Amino acid sequence: MPFNPKGLATAIGSLPHKEPSQACDVILKRIPEIPIWPQLPNTNLKEEMQIQYSEGLPCVVLDEENQRMFFKTSGDITNDLEKFYENYMAENLDYFKISPEFSRGIYEMEKKLAEKDHTPLKYFKNHVTGPITTGLGRVDENKRAIYYNDIFRDVIVKGTEMKARWLLRKFKFLGCDQICFIDEPILSGFGSSTYVSVQRSDVVNYLKEVIEAIHKEDGLAGIHCCGNTEWTILIDAGVDIISFDAYEFGETISYYSDNVKTFLEKGGVLAWGIVPTSEKINQENPESLIKKLNTLVENMANKGIDKNLLWERCLLTPSCGTGSLPVELSEKIFHQLSEVSKLLQK
């Protein structure tokens, strides 16, 4: 489906509120055109960005006493793996659901959108933590990153596929087009000595599998990375929306101007995270942020990308999630985001 946001705004995922109703109210007030459901990591361990998607995965141990999750890969794990793959092959999406225990935000937003007297939505945005970030960020019982276990790496990729599909099916009642971002902050470390054994071709293929699952539910697939990375990885994986921290790393996307030009000409969208998710927001106002964004767009245009196309395919976001910030600062960021979007659309 064609997507020409022309300065509409959405968000990344997390908010710092402890009450889901308050978080949903902020979202519906500030980004009503493309709302999201909120991740609420300050409520409990189960809403942490990787743990939130762990239900239905085999051999997961949730150690609440020590505030951690790991995969127990020793012993006889055959039955757990068989159950997982049987449900995957059967496309039993309910088996991979995210329950209210792991996300109050999903169900509160569902309730508000079902009850709220509002103009029908054009778009709704979901989000899953990507398989690379989960694989490298979670460990087995020996504290080895689970990504390096061939069996469980496949489990995480396929589990992410099913979570994304379940979310898109969950909000299908809205009757609008949907977006699902794959959050991959760890891609900012790709190519470093820490992840030297992680192959580019593998990363592309794993992301491609999740993107294809999102497309299977007629959703648009985005990938968000809040640091610098090799942006062509996302393009080669077949993503529809590239989401990046334009405030701190906006110039990095222009290093790949030829690839980005082709990406945009084929219908791709850039999600500019121009509103900083830090105390730096106190140094900015909507006009200064638009000025910064305009400079970045001009830089891209000077490298041969049509300026009108850049603005047509421009989506606005905060630079990252706001879940680790004070509530007051988070709400200020959402307010600034809303004002930037309104001014830009004028």
Legacy VTK file of the C-alpha trace (Angstrom):
# vtk DataFile Version 3.0
C-alpha trace
ASCII
DATASET POLYDATA
POINTS 346 float
0.000 0.000 0.000
1.317 3.491 -0.789
2.350 5.451 2.300
2.977 9.181 1.961
2.966 10.512 5.543
3.966 14.099 4.610
5.017 15.019 8.131
2.591 12.928 10.162
3.906 11.801 13.545
4.076 8.533 15.401
6.261 7.172 18.233
8.722 4.369 18.889
7.172 2.376 21.734
7.986 2.904 25.393
6.605 5.492 27.812
7.535 5.940 31.498
3.999 6.030 32.885
2.916 3.378 35.356
-0.778 3.713 34.557
-1.566 2.513 31.024
-4.578 4.803 30.744
-2.386 7.892 31.247
0.108 6.718 28.633
-2.664 6.007 26.134
-4.182 9.442 26.724
-0.843 11.113 25.914
-0.569 9.090 22.724
-4.109 9.769 21.534
-3.791 13.474 22.282
-0.360 14.036 20.720
-0.157 11.569 17.831
-3.801 10.864 16.937
-3.082 10.272 13.244
-0.806 7.257 13.846
-1.190 6.153 17.465
0.694 3.271 19.039
0.117 0.990 21.991
2.548 1.843 24.819
5.248 -0.350 26.282
5.439 0.392 30.003
8.813 -0.897 31.259
8.492 0.904 34.608
5.550 -1.244 35.662
7.255 -4.625 36.039
9.926 -6.917 34.612
7.506 -8.532 32.166
7.126 -5.300 30.191
10.858 -5.030 29.466
11.388 -4.747 25.696
12.651 -8.304 25.170
10.831 -10.120 27.955
7.505 -8.689 26.781
7.703 -10.911 23.695
8.887 -14.094 25.418
5.549 -15.854 25.965
5.287 -18.984 23.841
9.048 -19.301 23.338
10.510 -22.623 24.528
12.735 -23.012 27.579
12.332 -19.467 28.865
13.170 -18.945 32.532
11.872 -15.733 34.067
13.854 -15.090 37.227
11.906 -12.268 38.865
13.988 -12.401 42.051
17.115 -11.479 40.103
15.219 -9.436 37.523
16.378 -11.392 34.507
15.303 -13.778 31.770
17.357 -16.544 30.192
16.932 -19.659 28.069
17.593 -23.045 29.670
19.100 -25.035 26.811
20.428 -28.037 28.748
18.551 -31.243 29.512
15.743 -32.695 27.395
14.186 -29.762 25.555
12.614 -31.818 22.748
9.025 -31.491 23.901
9.267 -27.731 24.323
10.739 -27.307 20.862
8.188 -29.635 19.275
5.329 -27.678 20.825
6.765 -24.401 19.567
7.296 -25.594 15.991
3.915 -27.361 15.828
2.172 -24.092 16.660
4.409 -22.141 14.308
3.725 -24.477 11.388
0.001 -24.419 12.160
0.118 -20.594 12.201
-1.622 -20.666 15.561
-1.224 -16.982 16.348
-3.076 -17.210 19.657
-0.335 -19.467 20.983
2.062 -16.532 20.532
-0.196 -13.871 22.023
1.030 -11.208 24.420
-1.154 -11.500 27.509
-2.275 -8.598 29.747
0.269 -9.824 32.286
3.042 -8.884 29.834
1.433 -5.787 28.336
-1.265 -3.707 29.943
-0.648 -1.120 27.237
-1.935 -3.297 24.397
-5.232 -4.006 26.089
-5.773 -0.478 27.393
-5.247 0.993 23.926
-7.516 -1.639 22.414
-10.205 -0.668 24.924
-9.832 3.067 24.322
-9.920 2.737 20.564
-12.964 0.485 20.733
-14.846 2.933 22.967
-13.488 6.320 21.890
-15.633 8.542 19.715
-13.014 9.574 17.195
-12.447 9.988 13.481
-11.563 6.600 11.996
-7.804 6.071 12.029
-5.786 6.060 8.840
-2.932 4.132 10.410
-2.041 2.295 13.608
1.505 1.370 14.643
2.699 -1.744 16.455
6.237 -2.742 17.452
8.264 -5.850 18.244
11.805 -6.185 19.524
13.873 -7.510 16.649
15.527 -10.934 16.553
19.075 -9.563 16.415
18.616 -7.404 19.512
16.859 -10.206 21.390
19.353 -12.836 20.260
22.410 -10.839 21.268
20.778 -9.300 24.339
19.511 -12.496 26.001
21.594 -15.419 27.213
21.428 -19.116 28.038
22.056 -20.597 31.477
25.803 -20.198 30.906
25.440 -16.471 30.128
26.261 -16.973 26.454
24.245 -14.853 24.020
21.430 -17.037 22.702
22.087 -15.743 19.176
25.080 -18.099 18.984
22.850 -21.151 19.524
21.638 -22.149 16.057
18.419 -23.747 17.314
17.352 -20.896 19.545
18.359 -18.233 17.046
15.803 -19.762 14.687
13.279 -19.889 17.527
13.675 -16.184 18.209
13.313 -15.234 14.542
10.178 -17.322 14.137
8.782 -16.211 17.486
9.229 -12.571 16.439
7.395 -13.273 13.189
4.408 -14.680 15.053
4.308 -11.889 17.642
4.204 -9.312 14.849
1.441 -11.169 13.051
-0.569 -11.580 16.260
-0.362 -7.839 16.970
-1.452 -6.899 13.455
-4.367 -9.342 13.687
-5.218 -8.017 17.171
-5.821 -4.480 15.899
-7.420 -5.422 12.600
-10.794 -4.380 14.037
-9.705 -0.760 13.615
-10.245 -1.097 9.887
-7.171 0.967 9.017
-3.776 0.299 7.503
-1.210 -0.885 10.028
2.512 -0.487 10.571
4.817 -2.690 12.614
8.294 -1.520 13.586
11.036 -4.030 14.305
13.116 -2.381 17.034
16.797 -3.194 16.539
18.912 -0.862 18.708
21.748 -3.377 18.757
22.366 -2.805 15.044
24.264 0.317 16.086
26.998 -2.079 17.215
27.049 -4.068 13.981
30.550 -4.328 12.561
32.235 -3.668 15.905
34.681 -6.096 17.476
31.981 -7.112 19.967
29.867 -8.671 17.224
32.570 -9.562 14.728
31.124 -13.062 14.226
27.658 -11.750 13.286
27.428 -11.980 9.513
25.751 -9.250 7.483
23.991 -11.751 5.204
22.490 -13.512 8.233
21.211 -10.235 9.709
19.595 -9.323 6.373
17.944 -12.732 6.052
16.588 -12.814 9.623
15.140 -9.328 9.275
13.693 -10.280 5.903
11.821 -13.200 7.490
10.134 -10.900 10.013
9.363 -8.304 7.341
7.740 -10.954 5.155
5.603 -12.053 8.112
4.423 -8.449 8.584
3.616 -8.209 4.880
1.653 -11.437 5.161
-0.767 -9.565 7.425
-0.859 -6.629 4.957
1.195 -4.441 7.298
3.956 -1.973 6.507
7.285 -3.005 8.038
9.640 -0.514 9.651
12.987 -1.037 11.355
14.122 1.336 14.098
17.740 1.792 15.146
18.543 4.643 17.518
22.241 4.813 16.655
24.407 4.793 13.566
24.436 1.607 11.510
24.923 0.366 7.971
21.543 1.570 6.720
21.691 -0.526 3.546
21.156 -3.613 5.726
17.587 -2.431 6.303
17.050 -1.659 2.624
18.418 -5.038 1.526
16.077 -6.750 3.991
13.097 -5.225 2.186
11.897 -2.775 4.815
9.231 -0.163 4.008
10.241 2.413 6.649
13.699 3.272 7.960
13.442 4.791 11.447
16.524 6.549 12.805
17.712 9.094 15.346
17.830 12.114 13.061
18.632 14.482 15.925
21.993 12.889 16.773
22.783 10.832 13.656
20.801 12.530 10.902
23.764 13.003 8.617
24.596 9.278 8.560
21.660 8.383 6.339
23.106 10.651 3.625
26.243 8.492 3.436
24.076 6.033 1.498
22.332 8.611 -0.694
22.224 6.468 -3.856
20.625 3.562 -1.994
18.211 5.858 -0.154
17.207 7.528 -3.421
16.265 4.167 -4.932
14.518 3.191 -1.693
12.343 6.314 -1.722
11.599 6.092 -5.437
10.285 2.562 -4.885
7.895 3.782 -2.172
10.080 3.685 0.942
9.650 6.102 3.842
12.148 7.753 6.190
11.015 8.126 9.809
13.039 11.072 11.071
13.586 10.896 14.838
14.089 14.628 14.996
12.730 15.171 18.522
15.454 14.255 21.039
14.559 11.840 23.828
16.830 13.457 26.381
17.275 16.660 28.354
18.307 18.256 25.060
14.604 18.780 24.357
14.793 21.660 26.842
17.161 23.463 24.476
14.820 23.140 21.509
11.448 24.349 20.278
9.345 23.268 17.275
10.867 25.917 15.040
14.456 24.948 15.870
13.702 21.275 15.283
12.122 22.007 11.905
15.181 24.084 11.016
17.428 21.150 11.897
15.266 18.767 9.889
15.258 21.117 6.914
19.060 21.251 6.976
19.213 17.454 6.878
16.710 17.289 4.022
18.639 19.938 2.079
21.794 17.882 2.547
20.048 14.844 1.055
18.656 16.939 -1.805
22.142 18.204 -2.581
23.172 14.583 -3.089
20.604 14.071 -5.832
17.421 13.054 -4.007
14.286 14.928 -5.013
13.362 17.305 -2.187
9.616 16.962 -2.779
9.957 13.191 -2.528
11.855 13.516 0.761
9.064 15.623 2.278
6.328 13.415 0.855
7.896 10.317 2.386
8.694 12.037 5.696
7.391 10.491 8.915
8.227 12.134 12.255
9.086 10.395 15.528
11.003 10.958 18.744
14.594 9.794 18.386
13.861 6.735 20.552
11.421 5.482 23.164
10.864 7.573 26.290
10.420 4.745 28.794
13.569 5.542 30.771
12.774 9.251 31.179
10.783 11.143 33.815
7.087 11.353 32.964
7.166 15.141 32.668
10.049 15.048 30.186
8.379 12.302 28.152
5.183 14.307 27.873
7.143 17.385 26.809
8.755 15.339 24.033
5.357 14.168 22.807
4.064 17.740 22.900
7.019 19.004 20.862
6.578 16.146 18.398
2.944 17.098 17.911
3.796 20.762 17.360
6.566 19.971 14.873
4.171 17.774 12.891
1.472 20.460 12.842
3.881 23.168 11.696
5.425 20.953 9.067
2.060 20.011 7.593
1.158 23.685 7.264
LINES 1 347
346 0 1 2 3 4 5 6 7 8 9 10 11 12 13 14 15 16 17 18 19 20 21 22 23 24 25 26 27 28 29 30 31 32 33 34 35 36 37 38 39 40 41 42 43 44 45 46 47 48 49 50 51 52 53 54 55 56 57 58 59 60 61 62 63 64 65 66 67 68 69 70 71 72 73 74 75 76 77 78 79 80 81 82 83 84 85 86 87 88 89 90 91 92 93 94 95 96 97 98 99 100 101 102 103 104 105 106 107 108 109 110 111 112 113 114 115 116 117 118 119 120 121 122 123 124 125 126 127 128 129 130 131 132 133 134 135 136 137 138 139 140 141 142 143 144 145 146 147 148 149 150 151 152 153 154 155 156 157 158 159 160 161 162 163 164 165 166 167 168 169 170 171 172 173 174 175 176 177 178 179 180 181 182 183 184 185 186 187 188 189 190 191 192 193 194 195 196 197 198 199 200 201 202 203 204 205 206 207 208 209 210 211 212 213 214 215 216 217 218 219 220 221 222 223 224 225 226 227 228 229 230 231 232 233 234 235 236 237 238 239 240 241 242 243 244 245 246 247 248 249 250 251 252 253 254 255 256 257 258 259 260 261 262 263 264 265 266 267 268 269 270 271 272 273 274 275 276 277 278 279 280 281 282 283 284 285 286 287 288 289 290 291 292 293 294 295 296 297 298 299 300 301 302 303 304 305 306 307 308 309 310 311 312 313 314 315 316 317 318 319 320 321 322 323 324 325 326 327 328 329 330 331 332 333 334 335 336 337 338 339 340 341 342 343 344 345
